Amino acid sequence: MEVPEAPPPAQVATVATPINLILLSLFVVLVYMRLRPSPAATLPTPPAPLVFKTFTPPTLQPYNGENGQPVYLAVRGKVFDVTPGRNFYGPGGPYENFAGRDASRGLACQSFDAEMLTEDLNGPLDRLEDLGNEEMDNLRGWEERFNEKYLVVGKLVPVGHAEADEDVKAS
C-alpha cells in the first residue's frame, strides 16, 4: 500500500512584507503630518495709531510725503491722510502741490496751479466765499470722494485759533 504523501508543512505568513512596511510607514507619516505642532502665526506689524489732531497751516505743511512723512491734505477744514494715494498726492505725483496744504480752492477750481494755495500760512484760512455754485459742487464731490477713501486725521484751523493753542499745549 502506498502511503499518501504528506502535505507540505504549513508555512507561517509574516506581517513584515515589503508592502506592509510601505503602508505602515505611509500611515506613520500621515499621522505625524496631522498631529505635528504648527508654527505660531505671526501677525503683521500694525500701522502707527492715528490721533485726531488740530492742525494749523504751518503744522500741516511737513506732512507732504517727503522724508518718509505721511501725506496729509485739507479740504474744507478736514485733514485727510492720503498716504495710500502717495502716487497721486506725494512727491512727484500730479497733485503734489496739495500735500501738506489746504487743497480746497485748487480742487474746487480744478486747478493745480500754485496760485490756488494760500501763500500766507500764518494768515486766515481761505473761506472760499468767492466761489460759484459749480465750483462748490466740485469741491463737495472731492470731499465726498476723500471721505469714502481716506481717514480724517484732524481739522484745520488758523494760526492763533483757541483749539490750535490747546493742541500745542497738550503736545
Stockholm file with secondary structure:
# STOCKHOLM 1.0

chainA/1-171         MEVPEAPPPAQVATVATPINLILLSLFVVLVYMRLRPSPAATLPTPPAPLVFKTFTPPTLQPYNGENGQPVYLAVRGKVFDVTPGRNFYGPGGPYENFAGRDASRGLACQSFDAEMLTEDLNGPLDRLEDLGNEEMDNLRGWEERFNEKYLVVGKLVPVGHAEADEDVKAS
#=GR chainA/1-171 SS CCCCCCCCCCCCCCSCCHHHHHHHHHHHHHHHHHHSCCCCCCCCCCCCCCCCEEECHHHHTTCBSGGGCCBEEEETTEEEECGGGHHHHSTTSTTGGGTTSBCHHHHHTTCCCGGGSCSCTTSCCCCCTTCCHHHHHHHHHHHHHHHHHSEEEEEECCTTCHHHHHHHHHC
#=GC SS_cons         CCCCCCCCCCCCCCSCCHHHHHHHHHHHHHHHHHHSCCCCCCCCCCCCCCCCEEECHHHHTTCBSGGGCCBEEEETTEEEECGGGHHHHSTTSTTGGGTTSBCHHHHHTTCCCGGGSCSCTTSCCCCCTTCCHHHHHHHHHHHHHHHHHSEEEEEECCTTCHHHHHHHHHC
//
